[in-house]
């Protein structure tokens, strides 16, 4: 009942949540709505959790032996979530954890903390008892408190690979169940018989959507054969200027600003590194000034 009502409230507040998310993160409002919608897909799954909670029964596992299993909640569990999807990833974690009977501590990114707080308020409004979903803010001090506390029995993490190693090692050393998902580096291969119109469309979305801040962004593309490479290069060079950069509330913008000045400097650093390593820079977005 609570999870169904939470789903309804998130849908009813979709526009406000998306604008709040965009105001802090920078991604355009359409991207923010997608962020929330992807989270809701797991909430919908959690609404049907009773069937998944069933145990198993095996008759005659051995002579005169039947085997059965029961699934029981762990108690207090926690999630440490990244800046790039401040609605989707928290909902992925707390929706299922709460539906199967745990209480949840959410430590969102300090870069865009407001949407996770608003989601917790909506969960309370939906009828969740006090203390079922808790949001704590902070940096490494808050993370260490979660990883070391004896009453926290499991931790989920999404973020950079370095921190994923740290979370896994520290959590495991404190006898917790840990799943730690680090940074991805995805490669696309373009074969000679590919539909190049579709390739260009998919590459622009995968490389530049959500300001390039997706875990599943596509930063490396490998064309097979010179003819494929030449066509891909020519088509991508023509496509990139058609993508409009704007403020997050600009309905005509394809993507907004990256989340922090440090993040921008890091992106520019990779461009510079590529040039130093011998790459030919054919499109340079540094020095961009906003339209108008």
Secondary structure as GFF3:
##gff-version 3
##sequence-region A 1 292
A	DSSP	alpha_helix	2	12	.	.	.	ID=ss1
A	DSSP	alpha_helix	14	25	.	.	.	ID=ss2
A	DSSP	alpha_helix	29	47	.	.	.	ID=ss3
A	DSSP	alpha_helix	49	52	.	.	.	ID=ss4
A	DSSP	beta_strand	56	62	.	.	.	ID=ss5
A	DSSP	beta_strand	65	69	.	.	.	ID=ss6
A	DSSP	beta_strand	76	80	.	.	.	ID=ss7
A	DSSP	alpha_helix	88	99	.	.	.	ID=ss8
A	DSSP	beta_strand	103	107	.	.	.	ID=ss9
A	DSSP	alpha_helix	114	125	.	.	.	ID=ss10
A	DSSP	beta_strand	133	135	.	.	.	ID=ss11
A	DSSP	alpha_helix	140	148	.	.	.	ID=ss12
A	DSSP	beta_strand	152	158	.	.	.	ID=ss13
A	DSSP	alpha_helix	161	173	.	.	.	ID=ss14
A	DSSP	beta_strand	177	181	.	.	.	ID=ss15
A	DSSP	beta_strand	187	190	.	.	.	ID=ss16
A	DSSP	alpha_helix	196	208	.	.	.	ID=ss17
A	DSSP	three_ten_helix	209	212	.	.	.	ID=ss18
A	DSSP	beta_strand	220	223	.	.	.	ID=ss19
A	DSSP	alpha_helix	226	240	.	.	.	ID=ss20
A	DSSP	alpha_helix	261	276	.	.	.	ID=ss21
###
